[in-house]
Amino acid sequence: MNRSLLPVIGTVLLCAQSFCAQAADTSTATSAAQTRAQIEAKRDQLSGVASVAKPATQSTSTLLDAPVATDDAPAQVQQP
Protein backbone atom coordinates (compact mmCIF):
# COMPACT_ATOMS: atom_id res chain seq x y z
CA MET A 1 0.00 0.00 0.00
CA ASN A 2 2.83 2.41 0.81
CA ARG A 3 4.45 1.75 -2.55
CA SER A 4 1.28 2.60 -4.46
CA LEU A 5 0.75 5.91 -2.59
CA LEU A 6 4.33 7.11 -2.95
CA PRO A 7 4.02 8.36 -6.57
CA VAL A 8 0.66 9.97 -5.82
CA ILE A 9 1.96 11.80 -2.76
CA GLY A 10 5.09 12.87 -4.64
CA THR A 11 3.02 14.30 -7.47
CA VAL A 12 0.73 16.16 -5.08
CA LEU A 13 3.69 17.66 -3.21
CA LEU A 14 5.41 18.66 -6.45
CA CYS A 15 2.28 20.41 -7.74
CA ALA A 16 1.65 22.09 -4.38
CA GLN A 17 5.17 23.49 -4.36
CA SER A 18 4.78 25.15 -7.76
CA PHE A 19 1.31 26.44 -6.86
CA CYS A 20 2.60 28.04 -3.65
CA ALA A 21 5.52 29.62 -5.47
CA GLN A 22 3.23 31.02 -8.15
CA ALA A 23 0.78 32.41 -5.58
CA ALA A 24 3.63 34.04 -3.66
CA ASP A 25 4.99 35.71 -6.83
CA THR A 26 1.73 37.48 -7.61
CA SER A 27 1.24 38.84 -4.10
CA THR A 28 4.83 40.00 -3.59
CA ALA A 29 5.08 41.68 -6.99
CA THR A 30 2.51 44.31 -6.09
CA SER A 31 3.75 44.76 -2.55
CA ALA A 32 7.34 45.04 -3.80
CA ALA A 33 6.32 47.82 -6.21
CA GLN A 34 4.47 49.64 -3.44
CA THR A 35 7.39 49.25 -1.06
CA ARG A 36 9.82 50.54 -3.69
CA ALA A 37 7.64 53.60 -4.35
CA GLN A 38 7.43 54.34 -0.62
CA ILE A 39 11.19 54.00 -0.18
CA GLU A 40 11.90 56.28 -3.15
CA ALA A 41 9.44 58.90 -1.88
CA LYS A 42 11.02 58.82 1.60
CA ARG A 43 14.53 59.05 0.09
CA ASP A 44 13.51 62.04 -2.05
CA GLN A 45 12.01 63.73 0.98
CA LEU A 46 15.09 63.16 3.16
CA SER A 47 17.57 64.25 0.50
CA GLY A 48 15.60 67.36 -0.43
CA VAL A 49 14.96 66.33 -4.01
CA ALA A 50 11.20 66.49 -3.44
CA SER A 51 11.38 70.24 -2.72
CA VAL A 52 13.33 71.08 -5.90
CA ALA A 53 11.14 72.39 -8.71
CA LYS A 54 11.16 70.05 -11.67
CA PRO A 55 11.56 71.76 -15.06
CA ALA A 56 8.78 71.32 -17.56
CA THR A 57 9.80 68.86 -20.20
CA GLN A 58 9.37 69.89 -23.79
CA SER A 59 7.98 67.28 -26.07
CA THR A 60 8.26 67.34 -29.83
CA SER A 61 4.72 68.62 -30.19
CA THR A 62 5.57 71.59 -27.93
CA LEU A 63 8.50 72.48 -30.15
CA LEU A 64 6.48 72.13 -33.35
CA ASP A 65 3.62 74.28 -32.07
CA ALA A 66 5.92 77.18 -31.10
CA PRO A 67 5.77 80.18 -33.44
CA VAL A 68 8.71 80.74 -35.76
CA ALA A 69 10.53 84.05 -35.30
CA THR A 70 10.92 85.68 -38.74
CA ASP A 71 12.06 89.14 -37.61
CA ASP A 72 15.51 88.81 -39.17
CA ALA A 73 14.37 87.13 -42.37
CA PRO A 74 15.26 88.90 -45.66
CA ALA A 75 12.49 90.71 -47.49
CA GLN A 76 10.87 88.62 -50.19
CA VAL A 77 10.12 90.15 -53.55
CA GLN A 78 6.94 89.02 -55.21
CA GLN A 79 7.32 87.79 -58.76
CA PRO A 80 4.75 89.10 -61.34
C-alpha positions as CSV (number, residue, x, y, z in Angstrom):
1,M,0.0,0.0,0.0
2,N,2.8,2.4,0.8
3,R,4.5,1.8,-2.5
4,S,1.3,2.6,-4.5
5,L,0.7,5.9,-2.6
6,L,4.3,7.1,-3.0
7,P,4.0,8.4,-6.6
8,V,0.7,10.0,-5.8
9,I,2.0,11.8,-2.8
10,G,5.1,12.9,-4.6
11,T,3.0,14.3,-7.5
12,V,0.7,16.2,-5.1
13,L,3.7,17.7,-3.2
14,L,5.4,18.7,-6.4
15,C,2.3,20.4,-7.7
16,A,1.6,22.1,-4.4
17,Q,5.2,23.5,-4.4
18,S,4.8,25.2,-7.8
19,F,1.3,26.4,-6.9
20,C,2.6,28.0,-3.6
21,A,5.5,29.6,-5.5
22,Q,3.2,31.0,-8.2
23,A,0.8,32.4,-5.6
24,A,3.6,34.0,-3.7
25,D,5.0,35.7,-6.8
26,T,1.7,37.5,-7.6
27,S,1.2,38.8,-4.1
28,T,4.8,40.0,-3.6
29,A,5.1,41.7,-7.0
30,T,2.5,44.3,-6.1
31,S,3.8,44.8,-2.5
32,A,7.3,45.0,-3.8
33,A,6.3,47.8,-6.2
34,Q,4.5,49.6,-3.4
35,T,7.4,49.3,-1.1
36,R,9.8,50.5,-3.7
37,A,7.6,53.6,-4.4
38,Q,7.4,54.3,-0.6
39,I,11.2,54.0,-0.2
40,E,11.9,56.3,-3.1
41,A,9.4,58.9,-1.9
42,K,11.0,58.8,1.6
43,R,14.5,59.1,0.1
44,D,13.5,62.0,-2.0
45,Q,12.0,63.7,1.0
46,L,15.1,63.2,3.2
47,S,17.6,64.2,0.5
48,G,15.6,67.4,-0.4
49,V,15.0,66.3,-4.0
50,A,11.2,66.5,-3.4
51,S,11.4,70.2,-2.7
52,V,13.3,71.1,-5.9
53,A,11.1,72.4,-8.7
54,K,11.2,70.0,-11.7
55,P,11.6,71.8,-15.1
56,A,8.8,71.3,-17.6
57,T,9.8,68.9,-20.2
58,Q,9.4,69.9,-23.8
59,S,8.0,67.3,-26.1
60,T,8.3,67.3,-29.8
61,S,4.7,68.6,-30.2
62,T,5.6,71.6,-27.9
63,L,8.5,72.5,-30.2
64,L,6.5,72.1,-33.4
65,D,3.6,74.3,-32.1
66,A,5.9,77.2,-31.1
67,P,5.8,80.2,-33.4
68,V,8.7,80.7,-35.8
69,A,10.5,84.1,-35.3
70,T,10.9,85.7,-38.7
71,D,12.1,89.1,-37.6
72,D,15.5,88.8,-39.2
73,A,14.4,87.1,-42.4
74,P,15.3,88.9,-45.7
75,A,12.5,90.7,-47.5
76,Q,10.9,88.6,-50.2
77,V,10.1,90.1,-53.6
78,Q,6.9,89.0,-55.2
79,Q,7.3,87.8,-58.8
80,P,4.8,89.1,-61.3
